[in-house]
């Protein structure tokens, strides 16, 4: 049986790495360092929606890293929080994090999530999901307590929340695959990797 190609995650996200590691998938990490803001701005100017833009960002990350690791399967992933056409980035500070949560309070948003795999500059596979989450109408007192509890941990995720922590208390309903919500649709990715000998069938 031929040896499986090396697998590389083109992401600095600790959560994506933790998802792969917890699933028992061997991989290394190479950060892509693409200019995400530039890609988002150009895609929006061209009229692209959040799902198409997330897909383009995922591919750009994987393509950039693919040039550095010949023969490897390179995973790129991205996620955009879209609330009624407004896109949210990671908040730069706690004041912005609070403003994001106030803007999302009592409303539904979706997480346009994309993953792709590239080898030697060729996209082999891609997948999109769009989990939908509704924040409950939490009180200002709850919001203050949440910010005090989470602190700068709020700055690592779009929207200022982490579902794997106290941020789950912000929500009334969640519809979608948990791993996709965390930024890496794991089950379809694992199925692809099984087909390439990275994970046992």
Secondary structure, DSSP 8 states (H G I E B T S, - for coil): ------EEE----HHHHHHHHHTT---EE------HHHHHHHHHHTT--HHHHHHHHHHHHHHHHHTTSTT-EEEEEEEEEEETTEEE-B-SSHHHHHHHHHHHTT-EEEEEEEEEEEETTEEEEEEEEEEEEEE----HHHHHHHHHHHGGGGGGSBTT--TTTGGGGGEEEEES-HHHHTT--HHHHHHHHHHTTSS--
